[in-house]
Amino acid sequence: MSELVFFSGTMDCGKSTLALQIGHNRSARGLQGVIFTRDDRAGEGKLSSRLGLVTDAVEADESMDLYAYLVDQISRGGRADYVIVDEAQFLAPGQIDQLARIVDDLDLDVFAFGITTDFRTKLFPGSQRLMELADRIEALQVEALCWCGARATHNARTVGGVMVVEGAQVVVGDVHQPSAEVGYEVLCRRHHQRRMTSKSARAGALSPDVLPVTAG
């Protein structure tokens, strides 16, 4: 029986890499899939991982009806054995309903990959709807790490290396952006609550106000 599966985790936990691997494994068995993505770091119509792997994809903008797109493709003689959706957190709740309909009406497996919460620790609407509708939710096993070495559980947005907690929910950036640009960093809950990024932690460690440790 076909399933809607939601693979979730923080940034840097290998979501896009797993999406590419699932597509590769199925194509190696002669299956053909349709890959949707939204606002990928590599640009429009791309699915990319931080390891440098990239493949073409269908850009699922906010006006696209994903179910209608699949029906049209199939009716034109195209083939679709499964569906992969990366950056699923950016989809509208109604588009998540369309993914469920693809599973139920077209009998296709749908593998959706996304971040659960935003930089404010609030659920993305797309992720929330996936949690409500998915047949199965899989937490990715690759643990992203905070700068302190603890397991990272929260995504932080930074501007010039300084954590911000206000602004639009979706601003495309990356962990490798120059410091003056919008970037993202994964943090443990403790340091997210304290708004302590790797940059601010380094600045604190180098501050002349920090008392030296001397032998007793």
C-alpha positions as CSV (number, residue, x, y, z in Angstrom):
1,M,0.0,0.0,0.0
2,S,1.3,3.4,-0.9
3,E,2.3,5.8,1.8
4,L,2.9,9.5,2.5
5,V,6.2,9.5,4.5
6,F,7.5,12.6,6.2
7,F,11.3,12.6,6.9
8,S,12.0,15.5,9.3
9,G,15.0,17.0,11.1
10,T,17.0,20.1,11.6
11,M,19.3,21.5,8.9
12,D,22.5,19.6,8.3
13,C,20.9,16.2,9.1
14,G,21.1,14.9,5.6
15,K,17.5,15.3,4.4
16,S,18.3,16.3,0.8
17,T,21.1,13.6,0.6
18,L,18.6,11.0,1.6
19,A,16.1,12.3,-0.9
20,L,18.7,12.0,-3.6
21,Q,19.6,8.5,-2.4
22,I,16.0,7.3,-2.5
23,G,15.7,8.6,-6.0
24,H,18.9,6.9,-7.1
25,N,18.0,3.6,-5.6
26,R,14.6,3.5,-7.3
27,S,15.9,4.7,-10.7
28,A,18.5,2.0,-10.5
29,R,15.6,-0.5,-10.4
30,G,14.0,1.0,-13.5
31,L,11.5,3.2,-11.7
32,Q,10.8,6.8,-12.7
33,G,9.9,9.4,-10.2
34,V,8.8,13.0,-10.1
35,I,10.9,15.3,-7.8
36,F,9.3,18.5,-6.4
37,T,11.3,21.1,-4.5
38,R,10.8,24.7,-3.3
39,D,13.4,27.4,-2.8
40,D,16.4,25.1,-2.9
41,R,19.8,26.7,-2.1
42,A,21.1,25.7,-5.6
43,G,18.3,27.7,-7.3
44,E,15.0,27.2,-9.0
45,G,14.2,23.7,-10.2
46,K,17.1,22.0,-8.4
47,L,17.4,19.5,-5.6
48,S,20.8,19.7,-3.9
49,S,22.6,18.5,-0.9
50,R,25.4,20.1,1.2
51,L,27.7,17.3,-0.1
52,G,27.6,18.9,-3.5
53,L,25.1,16.5,-5.2
54,V,22.4,18.0,-7.3
55,T,19.7,17.0,-9.7
56,D,16.9,18.6,-11.7
57,A,13.5,19.0,-10.0
58,V,10.1,20.6,-10.6
59,E,9.9,23.9,-8.8
60,A,6.6,23.8,-6.8
61,D,5.7,27.4,-6.4
62,E,2.8,28.5,-4.2
63,S,0.2,28.4,-7.0
64,M,1.0,24.9,-8.3
65,D,-1.5,22.1,-7.8
66,L,0.8,19.1,-7.3
67,Y,-2.0,16.5,-7.8
68,A,-3.1,18.2,-11.1
69,Y,0.5,18.3,-12.3
70,L,0.9,14.5,-11.8
71,V,-2.5,13.7,-13.4
72,D,-1.5,15.9,-16.4
73,Q,1.9,14.2,-16.7
74,I,0.3,10.7,-16.6
75,S,-2.5,11.6,-19.0
76,R,0.1,12.8,-21.5
77,G,1.8,9.4,-21.4
78,G,4.4,10.3,-18.8
79,R,5.4,7.8,-16.1
80,A,5.5,8.3,-12.4
81,D,6.2,5.5,-10.0
82,Y,6.9,7.6,-6.9
83,V,7.2,11.2,-5.8
84,I,9.9,13.0,-3.9
85,V,9.3,16.4,-2.3
86,D,12.3,18.3,-0.8
87,E,11.9,21.5,1.3
88,A,8.4,20.4,2.0
89,Q,8.1,22.8,4.9
90,F,7.8,25.6,2.4
91,L,4.6,24.1,0.8
92,A,1.2,25.4,1.6
93,P,-1.1,23.2,3.8
94,G,-3.3,22.8,0.7
95,Q,-0.4,21.4,-1.3
96,I,0.2,18.8,1.5
97,D,-3.4,17.8,1.0
98,Q,-2.6,17.3,-2.6
99,L,0.3,15.0,-1.8
100,A,-2.0,12.9,0.3
101,R,-4.4,12.7,-2.6
102,I,-1.6,11.6,-4.9
103,V,-1.0,8.7,-2.5
104,D,-4.7,7.8,-2.1
105,D,-6.0,8.3,-5.6
106,L,-2.9,7.6,-7.8
107,D,-1.5,4.9,-5.5
108,L,2.0,6.4,-5.5
109,D,4.5,6.6,-2.6
110,V,5.3,10.2,-1.7
111,F,8.5,10.8,0.3
112,A,8.5,14.3,1.7
113,F,11.6,15.9,3.4
114,G,11.5,19.0,5.5
115,I,12.4,21.0,8.5
116,T,9.8,20.8,11.3
117,T,10.2,24.2,12.9
118,D,11.5,27.6,11.8
119,F,14.1,29.9,13.4
120,R,11.5,31.0,16.0
121,T,10.8,27.4,17.0
122,K,7.4,27.7,15.4
123,L,6.0,24.9,13.2
124,F,6.1,25.6,9.4
125,P,2.5,25.3,8.1
126,G,3.6,22.7,5.6
127,S,5.3,20.6,8.2
128,Q,2.4,20.9,10.6
129,R,0.0,19.6,7.9
130,L,2.4,16.7,7.1
131,M,2.5,15.7,10.7
132,E,-1.3,15.7,10.6
133,L,-1.7,13.7,7.4
134,A,1.5,11.5,7.0
135,D,1.1,7.7,7.2
136,R,4.6,7.7,8.7
137,I,6.9,10.2,10.2
138,E,10.7,9.4,10.3
139,A,13.2,11.4,12.3
140,L,16.5,11.3,10.4
141,Q,19.2,9.5,12.3
142,V,22.1,11.7,11.3
143,E,22.5,14.1,14.2
144,A,23.5,17.7,13.5
145,L,25.7,19.2,16.2
146,C,25.6,22.5,17.9
147,W,28.8,24.5,18.1
148,C,29.2,23.2,21.7
149,G,29.1,19.6,20.5
150,A,25.6,18.8,21.8
151,R,22.9,17.4,19.6
152,A,21.4,20.3,17.6
153,T,17.6,20.5,17.9
154,H,16.8,24.0,16.7
155,N,17.4,26.1,13.7
156,A,18.7,29.7,14.1
157,R,18.7,32.6,11.7
158,T,21.7,34.9,11.9
159,V,22.5,38.3,10.4
160,G,26.2,39.1,10.5
161,G,26.6,36.1,12.8
162,V,24.1,37.5,15.3
163,M,20.9,35.5,16.0
164,V,17.6,37.1,15.2
165,V,14.1,36.0,16.3
166,E,11.9,38.3,14.2
167,G,11.2,38.6,10.5
168,A,9.5,36.7,7.7
169,Q,9.3,33.0,8.2
170,V,10.9,32.2,4.9
171,V,14.2,33.9,3.9
172,V,16.5,31.9,1.7
173,G,20.0,31.7,3.1
174,D,22.6,29.1,4.0
175,V,25.1,28.1,6.6
176,H,28.0,29.2,4.2
177,Q,26.8,32.7,3.6
178,P,29.2,35.6,4.2
179,S,28.8,36.9,7.7
180,A,27.1,40.1,6.6
181,E,24.4,38.1,4.9
182,V,21.4,36.2,6.2
183,G,22.6,32.7,7.3
184,Y,21.4,29.8,9.4
185,E,23.0,27.8,12.1
186,V,21.8,24.7,14.1
187,L,21.9,25.0,17.9
188,C,21.0,22.9,20.9
189,R,18.0,24.2,22.8
190,R,20.1,25.7,25.6
191,H,22.1,27.9,23.2
192,H,19.1,28.7,21.1
193,Q,17.3,30.0,24.2
194,R,20.3,32.0,25.1
195,R,20.7,33.3,21.5
196,M,24.3,32.2,21.6
197,T,25.7,31.4,18.1
198,S,29.2,30.1,17.3
199,K,30.3,33.7,16.5
200,S,29.0,35.1,19.8
201,A,30.5,32.2,21.7
202,R,33.9,32.9,20.2
203,A,33.6,36.6,20.9
204,G,32.7,35.8,24.5
205,A,35.7,33.5,24.9
206,L,38.0,36.2,23.5
207,S,36.5,39.0,25.6
208,P,39.0,40.9,27.9
209,D,36.3,40.9,30.5
210,V,36.6,37.2,31.0
211,L,38.6,36.4,34.1
212,P,41.7,34.2,33.5
213,V,41.9,30.8,35.1
214,T,44.9,30.5,37.4
215,A,46.1,27.5,39.3
216,G,45.1,27.5,43.0
